[in-house]
Amino acid sequence: SVAPEDIIGIGIGAPGPLDVEKGIINFAPNLPG
């Protein structure tokens, strides 16, 4: 467990451009399918 005062940042990774309203990834060239 981590104390809140020890957190200096939060990162989010996504494999391509996102459409946040639709909740989809528009183009993910590194993911098969």
KOLGU-4560 file (N, C-alpha, C; in nm, 3 decimals, padded with zeros to 5 digits):
<recs>
<n_xx: 00.085 n_yy: -00.118 n_zz: 00.000 ca_xx: 00.000 ca_yy: 00.000 ca_zz: 00.000 c_xx: 00.089 c_yy: 00.124 c_zz: 00.000 mol: A seq: 1 type: SER>
<n_xx: 00.043 n_yy: 00.228 n_zz: -00.065 ca_xx: 00.120 ca_yy: 00.352 ca_zz: -00.080 c_xx: 00.042 c_yy: 00.466 c_zz: -00.015 mol: A seq: 2 type: VAL>
<n_xx: 00.111 n_yy: 00.544 n_zz: 00.063 ca_xx: 00.049 ca_yy: 00.661 ca_zz: 00.126 c_xx: 00.025 c_yy: 00.769 c_zz: 00.021 mol: A seq: 3 type: ALA>
<n_xx: -00.090 n_yy: 00.837 n_zz: 00.026 ca_xx: -00.120 ca_yy: 00.941 ca_zz: -00.073 c_xx: -00.012 c_yy: 01.048 c_zz: -00.085 mol: A seq: 4 type: PRO>
<n_xx: 00.053 n_yy: 01.082 n_zz: 00.024 ca_xx: 00.158 ca_yy: 01.185 ca_zz: 00.017 c_xx: 00.284 c_yy: 01.136 c_zz: -00.055 mol: A seq: 5 type: GLU>
<n_xx: 00.296 n_yy: 01.004 n_zz: -00.076 ca_xx: 00.410 ca_yy: 00.949 ca_zz: -00.149 c_xx: 00.387 c_yy: 00.945 c_zz: -00.300 mol: A seq: 6 type: ASP>
<n_xx: 00.268 n_yy: 00.974 n_zz: -00.346 ca_xx: 00.235 ca_yy: 00.972 ca_zz: -00.489 c_xx: 00.265 c_yy: 01.110 c_zz: -00.547 mol: A seq: 7 type: ILE>
<n_xx: 00.349 n_yy: 01.112 n_zz: -00.653 ca_xx: 00.382 ca_yy: 01.240 ca_zz: -00.716 c_xx: 00.317 c_yy: 01.255 c_zz: -00.854 mol: A seq: 8 type: ILE>
<n_xx: 00.259 n_yy: 01.148 n_zz: -00.907 ca_xx: 00.194 ca_yy: 01.158 ca_zz: -01.037 c_xx: 00.128 c_yy: 01.028 c_zz: -01.076 mol: A seq: 9 type: GLY>
<n_xx: 00.040 n_yy: 01.036 n_zz: -01.172 ca_xx: -00.030 ca_yy: 00.919 ca_zz: -01.225 c_xx: -00.021 c_yy: 00.926 c_zz: -01.376 mol: A seq: 10 type: ILE>
<n_xx: 00.012 n_yy: 00.815 n_zz: -01.441 ca_xx: 00.022 ca_yy: 00.812 ca_zz: -01.587 c_xx: -00.077 c_yy: 00.713 c_zz: -01.646 mol: A seq: 11 type: GLY>
<n_xx: -00.121 n_yy: 00.744 n_zz: -01.765 ca_xx: -00.213 ca_yy: 00.655 ca_zz: -01.838 c_xx: -00.152 c_yy: 00.629 c_zz: -01.975 mol: A seq: 12 type: ILE>
<n_xx: -00.145 n_yy: 00.504 n_zz: -02.015 ca_xx: -00.093 ca_yy: 00.468 ca_zz: -02.146 c_xx: -00.204 c_yy: 00.417 c_zz: -02.236 mol: A seq: 13 type: GLY>
<n_xx: -00.201 n_yy: 00.454 n_zz: -02.361 ca_xx: -00.299 ca_yy: 00.408 ca_zz: -02.459 c_xx: -00.226 c_yy: 00.374 c_zz: -02.589 mol: A seq: 14 type: ALA>
<n_xx: -00.268 n_yy: 00.268 n_zz: -02.659 ca_xx: -00.198 ca_yy: 00.225 ca_zz: -02.779 c_xx: -00.225 c_yy: 00.308 c_zz: -02.904 mol: A seq: 15 type: PRO>
<n_xx: -00.304 n_yy: 00.411 n_zz: -02.895 ca_xx: -00.333 ca_yy: 00.494 ca_zz: -03.013 c_xx: -00.428 c_yy: 00.606 c_zz: -02.977 mol: A seq: 16 type: GLY>
<n_xx: -00.472 n_yy: 00.683 n_zz: -03.079 ca_xx: -00.565 ca_yy: 00.792 ca_zz: -03.052 c_xx: -00.699 c_yy: 00.740 c_zz: -03.000 mol: A seq: 17 type: PRO>
<n_xx: -00.752 n_yy: 00.806 n_zz: -02.899 ca_xx: -00.875 ca_yy: 00.761 ca_zz: -02.835 c_xx: -00.994 c_yy: 00.848 c_zz: -02.872 mol: A seq: 18 type: LEU>
<n_xx: -01.112 n_yy: 00.786 n_zz: -02.877 ca_xx: -01.238 ca_yy: 00.859 ca_zz: -02.882 c_xx: -01.300 c_yy: 00.842 c_zz: -02.745 mol: A seq: 19 type: ASP>
<n_xx: -01.281 n_yy: 00.940 n_zz: -02.659 ca_xx: -01.323 ca_yy: 00.929 ca_zz: -02.519 c_xx: -01.474 c_yy: 00.919 c_zz: -02.508 mol: A seq: 20 type: VAL>
<n_xx: -01.547 n_yy: 00.992 n_zz: -02.591 ca_xx: -01.693 ca_yy: 00.988 ca_zz: -02.583 c_xx: -01.749 c_yy: 00.850 c_zz: -02.617 mol: A seq: 21 type: GLU>
<n_xx: -01.689 n_yy: 00.782 n_zz: -02.716 ca_xx: -01.735 ca_yy: 00.648 ca_zz: -02.756 c_xx: -01.668 c_yy: 00.537 c_zz: -02.676 mol: A seq: 22 type: LYS>
<n_xx: -01.554 n_yy: 00.571 n_zz: -02.613 ca_xx: -01.481 ca_yy: 00.471 ca_zz: -02.535 c_xx: -01.406 c_yy: 00.371 c_zz: -02.620 mol: A seq: 23 type: GLY>
<n_xx: -01.354 n_yy: 00.416 n_zz: -02.736 ca_xx: -01.283 ca_yy: 00.325 ca_zz: -02.826 c_xx: -01.146 c_yy: 00.383 c_zz: -02.864 mol: A seq: 24 type: ILE>
<n_xx: -01.060 n_yy: 00.294 n_zz: -02.913 ca_xx: -00.932 ca_yy: 00.334 ca_zz: -02.969 c_xx: -00.952 c_yy: 00.345 c_zz: -03.119 mol: A seq: 25 type: ILE>
<n_xx: -00.925 n_yy: 00.461 n_zz: -03.178 ca_xx: -00.949 ca_yy: 00.483 ca_zz: -03.320 c_xx: -00.854 c_yy: 00.404 c_zz: -03.409 mol: A seq: 26 type: ASN>
<n_xx: -00.727 n_yy: 00.395 n_zz: -03.371 ca_xx: -00.627 ca_yy: 00.329 ca_zz: -03.454 c_xx: -00.519 c_yy: 00.274 c_zz: -03.363 mol: A seq: 27 type: PHE>
<n_xx: -00.501 n_yy: 00.143 n_zz: -03.364 ca_xx: -00.401 ca_yy: 00.079 ca_zz: -03.278 c_xx: -00.312 c_yy: -00.011 c_zz: -03.365 mol: A seq: 28 type: ALA>
<n_xx: -00.212 n_yy: 00.046 n_zz: -03.432 ca_xx: -00.131 ca_yy: -00.031 ca_zz: -03.527 c_xx: -00.050 c_yy: -00.144 c_zz: -03.463 mol: A seq: 29 type: PRO>
<n_xx: -00.023 n_yy: -00.138 n_zz: -03.334 ca_xx: 00.058 ca_yy: -00.241 ca_zz: -03.269 c_xx: -00.024 c_yy: -00.354 c_zz: -03.209 mol: A seq: 30 type: ASN>
<n_xx: -00.156 n_yy: -00.347 n_zz: -03.218 ca_xx: -00.241 ca_yy: -00.454 ca_zz: -03.163 c_xx: -00.302 c_yy: -00.534 c_zz: -03.277 mol: A seq: 31 type: LEU>
<n_xx: -00.285 n_yy: -00.667 n_zz: -03.276 ca_xx: -00.344 ca_yy: -00.749 ca_zz: -03.382 c_xx: -00.496 c_yy: -00.753 c_zz: -03.372 mol: A seq: 32 type: PRO>
<n_xx: -00.559 n_yy: -00.774 n_zz: -03.488 ca_xx: -00.704 ca_yy: -00.790 ca_zz: -03.490 c_xx: -00.772 c_yy: -00.668 c_zz: -03.526 mol: A seq: 33 type: GLY>
</recs>
